[in-house]
Amino acid sequence: MDTHTELRPWLASVYVSPNERRQGIGQILVESVMERARHNDISTLYLYTPDQADFYQKLGWRAIADESYHDTPVTIMSVRLV
């Protein structure tokens, strides 16, 4: 997110094809990245999402800001890994 270069590293481009959704694949992907980040001594991850804040909140992420990014409303979120 080029408007918040002070926030890093980012979880980005998580996508599960529509016919594979609601099977826990997204959760497995996100939790795997979180565990890998922990293993690499990363204490906080960030992401932004236009429409999946509830999904990430269920995985322990918290909203830190709502704003417009490239003319799209998004929620910026973070998760502490330590």
C-alpha positions as CSV (number, residue, x, y, z in Angstrom):
1,M,0.0,0.0,0.0
2,D,2.0,2.9,-1.3
3,T,0.1,5.4,0.9
4,H,1.4,3.8,4.1
5,T,5.0,2.9,3.6
6,E,5.5,3.1,7.4
7,L,3.4,-0.1,7.7
8,R,5.1,-3.3,6.8
9,P,5.2,-6.2,6.0
10,W,1.9,-6.7,4.3
11,L,-0.3,-9.7,3.7
12,A,-1.6,-9.2,0.1
13,S,-3.5,-10.9,-2.7
14,V,-5.2,-13.7,-0.8
15,Y,-7.7,-15.2,-3.2
16,V,-9.7,-18.4,-3.2
17,S,-11.7,-19.2,-6.3
18,P,-15.5,-18.9,-5.8
19,N,-16.1,-22.7,-6.2
20,E,-13.6,-23.4,-3.5
21,R,-14.8,-21.0,-0.9
22,R,-16.4,-21.8,2.5
23,Q,-14.1,-24.8,2.9
24,G,-11.6,-23.2,5.3
25,I,-9.0,-22.7,2.5
26,G,-8.7,-18.9,3.1
27,Q,-8.3,-19.4,6.8
28,I,-5.5,-22.1,6.2
29,L,-3.7,-19.7,3.9
30,V,-3.8,-16.7,6.2
31,E,-2.9,-18.7,9.3
32,S,0.0,-20.3,7.4
33,V,1.4,-16.9,6.5
34,M,0.9,-15.7,10.1
35,E,2.8,-18.7,11.4
36,R,5.6,-18.3,8.8
37,A,5.9,-14.6,9.8
38,R,6.1,-15.6,13.5
39,H,8.8,-18.1,12.7
40,N,10.8,-15.3,11.0
41,D,10.5,-13.0,14.0
42,I,7.9,-10.6,12.4
43,S,5.9,-9.1,15.2
44,T,3.1,-7.4,13.2
45,L,1.5,-7.9,9.8
46,Y,-0.7,-5.5,7.9
47,L,-3.3,-5.8,5.2
48,Y,-6.1,-3.9,3.6
49,T,-9.4,-5.2,2.3
50,P,-12.3,-3.6,0.6
51,D,-14.8,-6.2,1.8
52,Q,-13.4,-9.0,4.0
53,A,-12.8,-7.2,7.3
54,D,-15.1,-9.6,9.2
55,F,-13.2,-12.7,7.9
56,Y,-9.9,-11.3,9.1
57,Q,-11.3,-10.2,12.4
58,K,-12.3,-13.8,13.1
59,L,-8.7,-14.7,12.6
60,G,-7.5,-12.1,15.2
61,W,-6.9,-9.1,13.0
62,R,-8.0,-5.7,14.1
63,A,-9.1,-2.7,12.0
64,I,-6.8,0.3,12.4
65,A,-8.3,2.6,9.8
66,D,-10.9,3.0,7.1
67,E,-10.0,5.1,4.1
68,S,-10.1,5.3,0.3
69,Y,-7.3,3.7,-1.6
70,H,-7.3,4.2,-5.4
71,D,-10.9,5.4,-5.2
72,T,-12.0,2.2,-3.3
73,P,-13.1,2.2,0.3
74,V,-10.8,-0.2,2.3
75,T,-10.2,-1.2,5.9
76,I,-6.5,-1.3,7.0
77,M,-5.9,-4.1,9.5
78,S,-3.1,-5.4,11.6
79,V,-2.4,-8.5,13.7
80,R,0.2,-8.9,16.5
81,L,2.1,-12.1,16.2
82,V,4.0,-12.1,19.5
